Amino acid sequence: GLNRTIIGKTITRLTEYRPGTVEKMKGITKLGQVKSVDRRGKYIIISTAEGCKCIIHLRMTGKLIFEQDPEKTSSHCRAEFLFMDESKLIFDDVRTFGTIRVLPIPEPVAQLEALGAEPLSDEFDTGYLSDKIRTRTGPIKNLLLNHNIIAGLGNIYVFEILHWTSIRSDTPGIT
C-alpha cells in the first residue's frame, strides 16, 4: 500500500512525538523524495533520492497510516513523516516498542544482514530449511520463529503452519 501512496512524494520533515522513537544519524538534515519502499522480515525500508533510508520496525502494535488531511492524527502517534503536498505518514504505536532509524543508504544495518531467507523467496525451499535446522534440537516452533533462519514469521503464522502440517510445536527440529 505504501508503494501506491508515498513513492515520489517529498518528505519535508520527520517529527518525533515520543522520545526514543526516531534515531537519526548525525549529518542527515534532509530526507528528500521517496524513491522506494521495501520490506525485509518485519522491517519496512523507505529509501530516498537524497541517499537516506528509514528503517521502520513496527514491533508488536505499530502501524503506518497514510493521511491526506494534515489536521488528522492518531491517538497513539509516535512520529510523522510530513510530505511537501501536506499529506503525511503517521507512525502509530500503542505499546511504544516500534522504532525508526534514519541512516545513509550505504550504511550497513546489522539487524537486516542477520536475517534469514524470506519465506516466499526463491532462496527458501526444503533444502534451505533442512540445512538450517538439521543439527538443531530446539522445538520446531522456536526454530521457525528464529529470524536468523526465516525472516519475518510471527507467532500466528507459525502456529498456522504447524496446525496445517499437523506438526506439534514441541517437535525437535532434528527429526
C-alpha positions in Angstrom: 0.0 0.0 0.0 2.8 2.4 0.7 4.2 1.9 -2.8 0.9 3.2 -4.2 0.7 6.2 -1.8 4.2 7.7 -1.0 6.5 6.9 -3.9 7.6 10.2 -5.5 6.4 12.3 -2.5 9.0 14.6 -0.9 9.5 14.3 2.8 9.8 17.8 4.3 10.1 16.8 7.9 10.2 13.8 10.2 8.6 14.8 13.6 9.2 12.6 16.7 6.4 12.9 19.3 7.7 10.2 21.7 11.4 10.5 22.6 13.4 7.4 21.6 11.2 6.5 18.6 13.4 8.1 16.0 17.2 7.6 15.7 18.9 9.9 13.2 22.5 9.6 12.2 24.4 12.9 12.6 24.7 14.9 9.4 21.3 13.9 7.9 19.3 17.1 7.6 17.2 16.3 4.6 15.3 13.1 3.6 14.0 14.2 0.2 11.9 12.3 -2.3 10.7 8.8 -1.6 12.4 6.5 -4.2 11.3 3.1 -2.9 9.5 1.2 -0.2 10.7 -2.3 0.6 10.3 -4.9 3.3 12.8 -7.2 4.8 11.5 -9.5 7.5 9.5 -7.3 9.8 11.3 -4.1 8.8 10.0 -1.5 6.3 12.7 0.3 4.4 11.9 3.7 2.9 14.8 4.9 0.6 15.0 8.5 -0.6 16.6 10.2 -3.6 18.8 12.1 -1.1 20.6 8.9 -0.2 18.8 8.2 3.1 17.0 5.1 4.3 14.4 5.0 7.0 14.3 1.6 8.7 11.0 1.2 10.4 10.3 -1.7 12.8 6.7 -1.8 13.9 7.2 -4.4 16.7 4.0 -5.7 18.2 1.4 -2.9 17.7 3.0 -0.4 15.4 1.3 0.6 12.1 1.8 3.2 9.4 -1.2 5.3 8.5 -1.2 7.4 5.3 -3.3 10.5 5.8 -4.0 13.2 3.2 -5.6 15.6 5.7 -2.8 17.4 7.5 -5.1 18.1 10.5 -5.8 14.4 11.3 -3.7 12.4 13.6 -4.0 9.2 15.6 -4.3 8.7 19.3 -1.1 6.8 19.5 1.0 8.8 17.1 4.7 8.4 17.9 6.2 10.1 14.8 5.1 11.6 11.4 6.7 11.9 8.0 5.3 15.1 6.6 5.3 15.5 2.8 5.5 18.5 0.6 1.9 18.2 -0.5 0.8 18.3 3.2 -0.1 14.6 3.4 1.6 12.6 6.0 2.6 9.1 7.1 1.8 8.6 10.8 3.8 6.1 12.8 1.1 4.9 15.3 2.3 2.5 18.1 0.1 1.8 21.1 2.8 -0.1 23.1 5.6 2.2 22.0 8.1 -0.6 21.1 8.5 0.5 17.4 11.4 2.4 16.1 12.5 4.4 13.1 16.2 4.6 12.2 17.4 7.1 9.6 20.8 6.5 8.0 22.7 6.8 4.7 21.8 4.2 2.2 25.2 2.6 2.0 25.4 2.2 5.8 25.1 -1.5 6.7 22.3 -2.5 9.1 23.3 -5.5 11.2 19.7 -6.5 12.0 18.9 -6.7 8.3 22.1 -8.5 7.4 21.5 -11.2 10.0 18.0 -12.1 8.8 17.4 -15.5 7.2 15.7 -16.1 3.9 12.3 -14.6 3.1 9.7 -17.4 3.3 8.3 -16.5 -0.2 11.7 -16.1 -1.9 13.3 -18.4 -4.4 16.1 -19.0 -1.8 13.7 -20.5 0.7 12.9 -24.2 -0.1 13.0 -27.5 1.7 16.8 -27.8 1.1 17.4 -24.4 2.7 15.2 -25.2 5.7 16.7 -28.6 6.1 20.2 -27.2 6.1 19.3 -24.6 8.7 17.6 -26.9 11.2 19.3 -30.2 10.6 21.5 -30.1 13.7 19.2 -28.1 16.0 17.4 -29.9 18.8 15.2 -27.0 19.8 11.4 -27.1 19.3 10.3 -26.5 15.7 8.1 -23.6 16.8 11.2 -21.8 18.2 13.2 -22.5 15.0 10.5 -21.2 12.8 10.3 -18.0 14.9 14.1 -17.5 14.7 14.5 -14.6 12.3 18.1 -15.6 11.6 16.6 -18.8 9.9 13.4 -17.4 8.4 12.8 -13.6 8.1 9.6 -12.2 9.4 7.5 -15.1 10.6 5.5 -14.3 13.7 3.6 -16.4 16.3 0.3 -16.5 14.5 1.9 -17.6 11.1 4.0 -20.3 12.8 1.0 -21.7 14.7 -1.0 -21.8 11.5 1.9 -23.5 9.6 2.2 -26.2 12.4 -1.5 -26.7 12.6 -2.0 -27.2 8.8 1.0 -29.6 8.6 -0.1 -31.5 11.8 3.3 -30.9 13.4 3.4 -30.4 17.2 5.1 -27.2 18.3 7.4 -29.0 20.6 8.7 -31.4 18.0 12.5 -31.2 17.9 14.0 -29.6 14.7 16.4 -32.5 14.3 13.9 -35.2 13.4 
